[in-house]
Amino acid sequence: MAHQPQKKVASVGLLAIAATVLCADAFAPAAHHVLQQPQTIRLHVKKNSKSSGGGFGGGFGSSSTTPSKKKAARGKSGRGDLISTLNDDDSKKKKEKSISQTYVKSDQDQLLNDLAAKSAETIIGQAVAKSPDYNSPDMDPFWQLLPSLISTKFPTASDAELKRVAGMAEFSLGARGLLDDDVIADPWRPHDELHAYMPDLGSTEPFLDPNQLDLCKQLSENYDVITKEYEALLEERFDSKGKDRFQSVTSMNYDSGWKTMVLFYNGHRIKDFPYNLCPVTTRIMESMPLAGRIAGFNRQQPESGIPLHSDGNNMWLTCQMGIKVPPPMTNDAGDEVPSAHIRVGPETRHWEKGQCLLYDTTYEHETFNAHPTEERVVLHVDFFNTLKMTPLEIKVLQYMYDMREQFMAAEGVAKVGAQVL
């Protein structure tokens, strides 16, 4: 019973978003977002998860196997349409509504259901319909609305153009059989940890050639300027409340001596961040479709490293450029060796000032800075895989992630970032 009030608020909030986006076609996402605690985006459905907001928290559309009493009651009413999923029935309130209000709501309901019926025939609608929870009380409203949202936002996109996006949606709703054979067979890519997956992106490697991307070229060409901007940000590292802008973005980072000054979070600018101190860095970053993780300056403390892990999203790539690299050390044989390294899959690389490393984080990876006194600083950029994905696919995914974030905010999730990222 304690869960019901939150669900009531959630339904009203979701309906408001649906009506604004689908009916008025005047929705515009906020330009600035307050930084929360970023984590990896979870796009898959975890059964038995009991996230307060559903969705990305335990998965992109997570649900509990035990529906609330309110959901059960709604299911018994026999309404499996889009509106009943979004809006709790309340006969007393209906009686209190004026005739004109009832008429407007009726038109709105009809429009939304007409859109749902039409979009159900699209490839995205067919993918969502394969969910075992489809049209049941357990179905996450976001997923039930998704075909309508995409059809409205991208009306000219064909099923052929959205085929891989549909595959991603189907995978997120539990169809793990869509994993490509080469992914399953690769011992360096923990496929069981993949939570966001777009099928048929083709072959990949742990480290990719940075010369393929204009991003890497721009970063290297502007290394001196970016370094000066980093130093300027260091001088202003504390915000107006005295909080250090360098923070550990996950518990793993905190335990591993890695802190980040986040410039972009979930693809958005950070509210009240001093972008005037880093105009070149900002311009270059915004030239890329930033992904739903972080983009900023990472500091790795001496004699510390990030433990072995994988990030589980094949739609994103990571670029790191060396800003401050500790000097070489002398090993037991008397040879000079690099102090800091990163291993991705079976390959180990080292950072150099002004040079970029480009890698795929679906491979297991780890870092270490062995220098006893000098830290390692890199500019870290997570972005959608422009080498494999089409511009349309990227725009659709950006829209999906943005809408999911807003749906969760409507549901009253306290830490949207922790759930979305």
Secondary structure, DSSP 8 states (H G I E B T S, - for coil): -TTHHHHHHHHHHHHHHHIIIIII------SEE----------S--BT---TT-BTTTSTTBB-SS--HHHHHHHHTT--SHHHHHS---HHHHHHS-HHHHHHHHHHHHHHHHHHHHHTTSHHHHHHHTSTTTTSTTS-HHHHHHHHHHHHHSTT--TTTTHHHHHHHHHHTT-GGGS-HHHHH-TTS-GGG--B--TT-----SEE-GGG-HHHHHHHHTHHHHHHHHHHHHHT-B-TTS-BSEE-SSHHHHHTTEEEEEEEETTEEETT--GGG-HHHHHHHTTS-EEEEEEEEEEE-TTB---SB---BTTEEEEEEEEE----EE-TTS-EE-SEEEEETTEEE---BT-EEEE-TTS-EEEEE--SS--EEEEEEEEE-TTTS-HHHHHHHHHHHHHHHHHHHHTT-S-HHHHH-
